[in-house]
C-alpha cells in the first residue's frame, strides 16, 4: 500500500535499533522512525522512549523506493504558535551569557585593521614561521653532507 506523505497512521513498534525504530503499518508494510524523529528533545537511546509492541501514531514524512520514513514528533498536534522544545532550551549553566557582555568597554579599544594591513601582518608572520621551520628541519633531513651530531 502506498501511504500519502503527510498522512497520520497508527502503527506498532516491531524493532528498535541504535538509529531508530521500525514500525509496522496497516496492511503489513514497515517504516522507520529515525532517532531524530522520536521526540522533540535530545534522544540518546530510543529504548528510553519506545518499547517493542507499543502502539503509536506516526506521520509519513517521505516514501521513496518502498522505504517509508516516519516521524513521531511531527504527528503530535501542537497549538498554533507553539514550537518544539529545542527553541525553548534553558540558558546555559556556568559561565553565564557571554553575548551580553561588552568586552570593549574597558577603555582600550583596538582600531580596526583594513584588509591590506591584515595581509601584510599575515605575510610577515608566515615568512617568519617558514624560516624557523626550515632552520629547525634542515639538520634532520639526513642524506650526504648533512651535519652529524
Secondary structure, DSSP 8 states (H G I E B T S, - for coil): ----TT-EEEEEEEEEETTEEEEE-GGG-EEEEEGGGS-SS--S-GGGT--TT-EEEEEEEEEETTEEEEESGGGS---TT---TTTT----SSS--GGG--GGGGS-------HHHHHHHHHHHHHHHHHHHHHHHTTTS-STT----
